[in-house]
Amino acid sequence: MAEEERERLAKAPYFFLSYARMPPHNDTGTSRGEADKDVIEFYQDLCIAIRHLAVVKPGAQAGYLDRAMGTATQWEVAVQEALATCRTFVALYKPAYFESSWCGREWAAFERRQQLARQAGSIAYDAIIPVLWADEGSLPDPLPKAAKPVQYEDAGQPSSYRLQGLWELRFGMYDHDYKRTTIAIARTILRIARSTQIPPCDITEFSQDDNAFSSVSE
């Protein structure tokens, strides 16, 4: 990896959080921002854990969360730059995630970057980290072909995580399990970030027409 790429990667967020945006709740009068507040709070908790467990360079972000994509028609440069440099890609699994074309495009962009690294003769990078926001049993069966080979990371996570999902752990009588799982996810992010070090790519490599979830596993 060239020195310029190393410097760019050193300032990159440790993770890009990919999630399905919640529409405004017409039945309760909640706005879009309020509807996504649970994801935002998890993102903040994860960033705090990262900052406790690793060095985040001054001026750099521990993670990246896009809050405007649900209303945009084109990717912002900031989103593309985050996808081109982030050290890992954290996918927040719930049923709506695999129905979201935005999430499919984010996944496809990051996978494109991994493929470019493989084509350059590097190791077979795999820095996509699934997080069960909803319980495992509620997810589509089968999963899209792109998601099928990606394994869940269970090290340090309680059994309640798979059975109930992270969202329910936050609201049930499982605050300890939520914190334990969040820290385990942070440790996974850091371990994979250090072991892969995927080179950044040019944002012109990304296409908004690519949706990783358009093919379903057989």
Secondary structure, DSSP 4 states (H G I P E B T S, - for coil): --HHHHHHHHTS-SEEEE-PPPPPBTTTTB-HHHHTHHHHHHHHHHHHHHHHHS---TT--SEEE-SSGGG-SS--HHHHHHHHH-S-EEEEESGGGGG-HHHHHHHHHHHHHHHHHHHTT------EEEEESS-GGGS-SSPBTTTTTPPPP-TT--HHHHHHHHHHHHHTT-HHHHHHHHHHHHHHHHHHHHHH-PPP--GGG--TT--TTSSB--
